[in-house]
Amino acid sequence: MQERRKLQRGRTLKAGTTSFNGAGGIDCRVHMSPGGACLEVSSQVGVPNDFVLVVGYDKFIETCHVVWRSDTRLGVEFRAA
């Protein structure tokens, strides 16, 4: 497998939610890195290329852009709002 990350991802695993279209949301598991994250979802069908990631426990809210996709995973980079 080809390494595509610009920065190494840590072993941080958190529960999060993708938020889009003002009301939509999909629960996910979040593997954080300094400039982005890998999101594990049950299905990435319907997840747009740009959305807001919310990790409620950490009060983390960040605009994201999808840079790669697989069946149940999304690679995202954080964007300035």
N, CA, C and O atoms as a GROMACS GRO file, in nm:
protein
  324
    1MET      N    1   0.083  -0.118   0.000
    1MET     CA    2   0.000   0.000   0.000
    1MET      C    3   0.088   0.124   0.000
    1MET      O    4   0.184   0.133   0.076
    2GLN      N    5   0.055   0.218  -0.083
    2GLN     CA    6   0.132   0.341  -0.094
    2GLN      C    7   0.095   0.438   0.017
    2GLN      O    8  -0.023   0.462   0.043
    3GLU      N    9   0.195   0.493   0.083
    3GLU     CA   10   0.172   0.591   0.189
    3GLU      C   11   0.132   0.724   0.125
    3GLU      O   12   0.204   0.776   0.040
    4ARG      N   13   0.016   0.780   0.166
    4ARG     CA   14  -0.032   0.905   0.108
    4ARG      C   15  -0.034   1.020   0.208
    4ARG      O   16  -0.058   1.134   0.170
    5ARG      N   17  -0.008   0.993   0.334
    5ARG     CA   18  -0.012   1.098   0.436
    5ARG      C   19   0.108   1.189   0.427
    5ARG      O   20   0.220   1.144   0.400
    6LYS      N   21   0.085   1.318   0.449
    6LYS     CA   22   0.195   1.414   0.455
    6LYS      C   23   0.261   1.410   0.592
    6LYS      O   24   0.382   1.429   0.604
    7LEU      N   25   0.182   1.384   0.697
    7LEU     CA   26   0.230   1.376   0.834
    7LEU      C   27   0.186   1.243   0.895
    7LEU      O   28   0.079   1.192   0.860
    8GLN      N   29   0.264   1.187   0.983
    8GLN     CA   30   0.233   1.059   1.045
    8GLN      C   31   0.109   1.070   1.134
    8GLN      O   32   0.094   1.167   1.209
    9ARG      N   33   0.022   0.971   1.126
    9ARG     CA   34  -0.099   0.968   1.209
    9ARG      C   35  -0.066   0.899   1.340
    9ARG      O   36   0.005   0.799   1.342
   10GLY      N   37  -0.118   0.953   1.448
   10GLY     CA   38  -0.100   0.891   1.579
   10GLY      C   39  -0.202   0.781   1.602
   10GLY      O   40  -0.280   0.749   1.512
   11ARG      N   41  -0.202   0.723   1.720
   11ARG     CA   42  -0.293   0.615   1.752
   11ARG      C   43  -0.419   0.666   1.821
   11ARG      O   44  -0.486   0.589   1.890
   12THR      N   45  -0.451   0.791   1.805
   12THR     CA   46  -0.569   0.850   1.867
   12THR      C   47  -0.695   0.799   1.799
   12THR      O   48  -0.707   0.806   1.677
   13LEU      N   49  -0.789   0.746   1.878
   13LEU     CA   50  -0.916   0.698   1.824
   13LEU      C   51  -1.029   0.762   1.904
   13LEU      O   52  -1.035   0.748   2.026
   14LYS      N   53  -1.116   0.831   1.835
   14LYS     CA   54  -1.224   0.904   1.901
   14LYS      C   55  -1.356   0.877   1.829
   14LYS      O   56  -1.357   0.837   1.713
   15ALA      N   57  -1.465   0.899   1.898
   15ALA     CA   58  -1.598   0.892   1.837
   15ALA      C   59  -1.632   1.030   1.783
   15ALA      O   60  -1.611   1.130   1.852
   16GLY      N   61  -1.684   1.035   1.661
   16GLY     CA   62  -1.719   1.163   1.600
   16GLY      C   63  -1.843   1.153   1.515
   16GLY      O   64  -1.903   1.046   1.502
   17THR      N   65  -1.881   1.265   1.458
   17THR     CA   66  -1.996   1.273   1.369
   17THR      C   67  -1.963   1.367   1.254
   17THR      O   68  -1.907   1.474   1.275
   18THR      N   69  -1.998   1.326   1.133
   18THR     CA   70  -1.988   1.417   1.019
   18THR      C   71  -2.117   1.496   1.015
   18THR      O   72  -2.225   1.440   1.038
   19SER      N   73  -2.109   1.622   0.988
   19SER     CA   74  -2.227   1.708   0.982
   19SER      C   75  -2.228   1.779   0.848
   19SER      O   76  -2.130   1.844   0.810
   20PHE      N   77  -2.341   1.767   0.774
   20PHE     CA   78  -2.350   1.831   0.644
   20PHE      C   79  -2.495   1.861   0.610
   20PHE      O   80  -2.587   1.804   0.668
   21ASN      N   81  -2.515   1.952   0.517
   21ASN     CA   82  -2.647   1.995   0.472
   21ASN      C   83  -2.734   2.049   0.584
   21ASN      O   84  -2.857   2.041   0.577
   22GLY      N   85  -2.673   2.103   0.687
   22GLY     CA   86  -2.748   2.164   0.796
   22GLY      C   87  -2.814   2.067   0.890
   22GLY      O   88  -2.841   2.103   1.005
   23ALA      N   89  -2.842   1.943   0.847
   23ALA     CA   90  -2.910   1.848   0.935
   23ALA      C   91  -2.852   1.708   0.928
   23ALA      O   92  -2.870   1.629   1.020
   24GLY      N   93  -2.782   1.677   0.819
   24GLY     CA   94  -2.731   1.541   0.802
   24GLY      C   95  -2.617   1.512   0.896
   24GLY      O   96  -2.549   1.603   0.944
   25GLY      N   97  -2.596   1.385   0.924
   25GLY     CA   98  -2.486   1.347   1.008
   25GLY      C   99  -2.468   1.197   1.007
   25GLY      O  100  -2.565   1.122   1.004
   26ILE      N  101  -2.342   1.153   1.010
   26ILE     CA  102  -2.310   1.011   1.012
   26ILE      C  103  -2.207   0.990   1.122
   26ILE      O  104  -2.105   1.060   1.127
   27ASP      N  105  -2.233   0.894   1.211
   27ASP     CA  106  -2.138   0.862   1.316
   27ASP      C  107  -2.014   0.798   1.257
   27ASP      O  108  -2.022   0.728   1.156
   28CYS      N  109  -1.900   0.822   1.319
   28CYS     CA  110  -1.774   0.767   1.269
   28CYS      C  111  -1.675   0.748   1.382
   28CYS      O  112  -1.692   0.802   1.491
   29ARG      N  113  -1.571   0.670   1.354
   29ARG     CA  114  -1.456   0.660   1.442
   29ARG      C  115  -1.346   0.741   1.376
   29ARG      O  116  -1.325   0.732   1.255
   30VAL      N  117  -1.275   0.819   1.455
   30VAL     CA  118  -1.180   0.917   1.404
   30VAL      C  119  -1.038   0.882   1.447
   30VAL      O  120  -1.011   0.868   1.566
   31HIS      N  121  -0.948   0.867   1.350
   31HIS     CA  122  -0.806   0.852   1.374
   31HIS      C  123  -0.742   0.985   1.335
   31HIS      O  124  -0.731   1.015   1.216
   32MET      N  125  -0.700   1.064   1.434
   32MET     CA  126  -0.652   1.200   1.410
   32MET      C  127  -0.505   1.203   1.370
   32MET      O  128  -0.426   1.117   1.409
   33SER      N  129  -0.471   1.304   1.290
   33SER     CA  130  -0.333   1.340   1.260
   33SER      C  131  -0.327   1.492   1.262
   33SER      O  132  -0.432   1.556   1.267
   34PRO      N  133  -0.210   1.552   1.258
   34PRO     CA  134  -0.202   1.698   1.270
   34PRO      C  135  -0.282   1.777   1.166
   34PRO      O  136  -0.340   1.879   1.199
   35GLY      N  137  -0.286   1.732   1.042
   35GLY     CA  138  -0.354   1.810   0.939
   35GLY      C  139  -0.481   1.749   0.886
   35GLY      O  140  -0.544   1.803   0.795
   36GLY      N  141  -0.521   1.634   0.944
   36GLY     CA  142  -0.641   1.567   0.893
   36GLY      C  143  -0.675   1.446   0.977
   36GLY      O  144  -0.635   1.435   1.093
   37ALA      N  145  -0.750   1.354   0.915
   37ALA     CA  146  -0.794   1.236   0.988
   37ALA      C  147  -0.837   1.127   0.892
   37ALA      O  148  -0.864   1.152   0.774
   38CYS      N  149  -0.842   1.005   0.944
   38CYS     CA  150  -0.902   0.893   0.875
   38CYS      C  151  -1.031   0.864   0.950
   38CYS      O  152  -1.029   0.844   1.072
   39LEU      N  153  -1.142   0.860   0.879
   39LEU     CA  154  -1.272   0.836   0.942
   39LEU      C  155  -1.321   0.698   0.901
   39LEU      O  156  -1.323   0.664   0.783
   40GLU      N  157  -1.361   0.618   0.998
   40GLU     CA  158  -1.421   0.488   0.971
   40GLU      C  159  -1.572   0.503   0.986
   40GLU      O  160  -1.621   0.546   1.091
   41VAL      N  161  -1.645   0.467   0.880
   41VAL     CA  162  -1.790   0.480   0.878
   41VAL      C  163  -1.850   0.346   0.836
   41VAL      O  164  -1.781   0.263   0.775
   42SER      N  165  -1.978   0.324   0.867
   42SER     CA  166  -2.041   0.200   0.824
   42SER      C  167  -2.059   0.200   0.673
   42SER      O  168  -2.049   0.096   0.609
   43SER      N  169  -2.086   0.317   0.616
   43SER     CA  170  -2.093   0.335   0.471
   43SER      C  171  -2.065   0.480   0.441
   43SER      O  172  -2.116   0.569   0.510
   44GLN      N  173  -1.986   0.507   0.338
   44GLN     CA  174  -1.956   0.646   0.303
   44GLN      C  175  -2.049   0.699   0.194
   44GLN      O  176  -2.029   0.809   0.144
   45VAL      N  177  -2.151   0.620   0.159
   45VAL     CA  178  -2.249   0.663   0.059
   45VAL      C  179  -2.324   0.786   0.113
   45VAL      O  180  -2.375   0.784   0.225
   46GLY      N  181  -2.329   0.889   0.034
   46GLY     CA  182  -2.399   1.011   0.072
   46GLY      C  183  -2.314   1.113   0.145
   46GLY      O  184  -2.360   1.225   0.168
   47VAL      N  185  -2.192   1.078   0.181
   47VAL     CA  186  -2.104   1.174   0.249
   47VAL      C  187  -2.044   1.265   0.142
   47VAL      O  188  -1.976   1.217   0.051
   48PRO      N  189  -2.069   1.396   0.151
   48PRO     CA  190  -2.016   1.488   0.049
   48PRO      C  191  -1.865   1.507   0.063
   48PRO      O  192  -1.804   1.461   0.160
   49ASN      N  193  -1.805   1.574  -0.033
   49ASN     CA  194  -1.661   1.599  -0.029
   49ASN      C  195  -1.620   1.701   0.076
   49ASN      O  196  -1.505   1.702   0.120
   50ASP      N  197  -1.712   1.786   0.118
   50ASP     CA  198  -1.684   1.887   0.220
   50ASP      C  199  -1.791   1.878   0.328
   50ASP      O  200  -1.910   1.874   0.298
   51PHE      N  201  -1.748   1.875   0.453
   51PHE     CA  202  -1.841   1.865   0.566
   51PHE      C  203  -1.770   1.911   0.692
   51PHE      O  204  -1.652   1.945   0.689
   52VAL      N  205  -1.842   1.913   0.802
   52VAL     CA  206  -1.786   1.950   0.932
   52VAL      C  207  -1.773   1.824   1.016
   52VAL      O  208  -1.868   1.746   1.027
   53LEU      N  209  -1.656   1.804   1.076
   53LEU     CA  210  -1.633   1.692   1.166
   53LEU      C  211  -1.647   1.743   1.310
   53LEU      O  212  -1.589   1.844   1.347
   54VAL      N  213  -1.727   1.670   1.389
   54VAL     CA  214  -1.750   1.707   1.529
   54VAL      C  215  -1.708   1.591   1.617
   54VAL      O  216  -1.758   1.479   1.602
   55VAL      N  217  -1.616   1.617   1.710
   55VAL     CA  218  -1.579   1.520   1.813
   55VAL      C  219  -1.623   1.585   1.943
   55VAL      O  220  -1.551   1.666   2.001
   56GLY      N  221  -1.742   1.548   1.989
   56GLY     CA  222  -1.805   1.615   2.102
   56GLY      C  223  -1.727   1.609   2.231
   56GLY      O  224  -1.723   1.708   2.304
   57TYR      N  225  -1.666   1.496   2.260
   57TYR     CA  226  -1.592   1.479   2.385
   57TYR      C  227  -1.482   1.583   2.399
   57TYR      O  228  -1.458   1.636   2.508
   58ASP      N  229  -1.414   1.612   2.288
   58ASP     CA  230  -1.304   1.710   2.289
   58ASP      C  231  -1.348   1.851   2.251
   58ASP      O  232  -1.266   1.942   2.247
   59LYS      N  233  -1.477   1.869   2.222
   59LYS     CA  234  -1.529   1.996   2.172
   59LYS      C  235  -1.452   2.041   2.048
   59LYS      O  236  -1.422   2.158   2.030
   60PHE      N  237  -1.422   1.942   1.962
   60PHE     CA  238  -1.346   1.963   1.839
   60PHE      C  239  -1.445   1.976   1.724
   60PHE      O  240  -1.526   1.886   1.701
   61ILE      N  241  -1.438   2.086   1.651
   61ILE     CA  242  -1.522   2.109   1.534
   61ILE      C  243  -1.431   2.164   1.425
   61ILE      O  244  -1.365   2.266   1.443
   62GLU      N  245  -1.428   2.094   1.310
   62GLU     CA  246  -1.337   2.135   1.203
   62GLU      C  247  -1.399   2.107   1.067
   62GLU      O  248  -1.460   2.002   1.045
   63THR      N  249  -1.384   2.202   0.974
   63THR     CA  250  -1.426   2.182   0.836
   63THR      C  251  -1.328   2.088   0.769
   63THR      O  252  -1.207   2.103   0.784
   64CYS      N  253  -1.380   1.990   0.694
   64CYS     CA  254  -1.297   1.887   0.631
   64CYS      C  255  -1.324   1.878   0.482
   64CYS      O  256  -1.432   1.911   0.434
   65HIS      N  257  -1.223   1.832   0.409
   65HIS     CA  258  -1.235   1.801   0.267
   65HIS      C  259  -1.183   1.659   0.245
   65HIS      O  260  -1.073   1.625   0.290
   66VAL      N  261  -1.261   1.576   0.176
   66VAL     CA  262  -1.222   1.438   0.150
   66VAL      C  263  -1.112   1.435   0.045
   66VAL      O  264  -1.126   1.495  -0.062
   67VAL      N  265  -1.002   1.363   0.075
   67VAL     CA  266  -0.892   1.349  -0.020
   67VAL      C  267  -0.882   1.208  -0.074
   67VAL      O  268  -0.820   1.186  -0.179
   68TRP      N  269  -0.941   1.109  -0.005
   68TRP     CA  270  -0.950   0.973  -0.059
   68TRP      C  271  -1.066   0.900   0.008
   68TRP      O  272  -1.110   0.937   0.117
   69ARG      N  273  -1.113   0.796  -0.059
   69ARG     CA  274  -1.226   0.716  -0.010
   69ARG      C  275  -1.203   0.568  -0.035
   69ARG      O  276  -1.137   0.530  -0.132
   70SER      N  277  -1.258   0.485   0.053
   70SER     CA  278  -1.270   0.342   0.030
   70SER      C  279  -1.411   0.305   0.077
   70SER      O  280  -1.489   0.394   0.110
   71ASP      N  281  -1.444   0.178   0.080
   71ASP     CA  282  -1.580   0.139   0.116
   71ASP      C  283  -1.627   0.193   0.251
   71ASP      O  284  -1.739   0.243   0.263
   72THR      N  285  -1.542   0.183   0.350
   72THR     CA  286  -1.582   0.223   0.486
   72THR      C  287  -1.486   0.322   0.551
   72THR      O  288  -1.492   0.343   0.672
   73ARG      N  289  -1.399   0.382   0.474
   73ARG     CA  290  -1.303   0.479   0.529
   73ARG      C  291  -1.294   0.601   0.440
   73ARG      O  292  -1.309   0.593   0.318
   74LEU      N  293  -1.268   0.716   0.503
   74LEU     CA  294  -1.249   0.842   0.434
   74LEU      C  295  -1.122   0.908   0.487
   74LEU      O  296  -1.103   0.915   0.609
   75GLY      N  297  -1.038   0.956   0.400
   75GLY     CA  298  -0.923   1.036   0.441
   75GLY      C  299  -0.958   1.181   0.419
   75GLY      O  300  -0.996   1.220   0.309
   76VAL      N  301  -0.946   1.262   0.523
   76VAL     CA  302  -0.982   1.403   0.511
   76VAL      C  303  -0.868   1.493   0.555
   76VAL      O  304  -0.786   1.455   0.638
   77GLU      N  305  -0.866   1.613   0.498
   77GLU     CA  306  -0.774   1.716   0.545
   77GLU      C  307  -0.858   1.827   0.606
   77GLU      O  308  -0.969   1.854   0.561
   78PHE      N  309  -0.804   1.892   0.709
   78PHE     CA  310  -0.875   2.000   0.776
   78PHE      C  311  -0.855   2.128   0.696
   78PHE      O  312  -0.747   2.157   0.645
   79ARG      N  313  -0.964   2.204   0.686
   79ARG     CA  314  -0.964   2.330   0.612
   79ARG      C  315  -1.003   2.444   0.704
   79ARG      O  316  -1.081   2.425   0.798
   80ALA      N  317  -0.949   2.560   0.676
   80ALA     CA  318  -0.990   2.679   0.752
   80ALA      C  319  -1.134   2.713   0.711
   80ALA      O  320  -1.169   2.703   0.594
   81ALA      N  321  -1.214   2.751   0.806
   81ALA     CA  322  -1.356   2.780   0.781
   81ALA      C  323  -1.378   2.901   0.699
   81ALA      O  324  -1.492   2.936   0.670
   0.00000   0.00000   0.00000
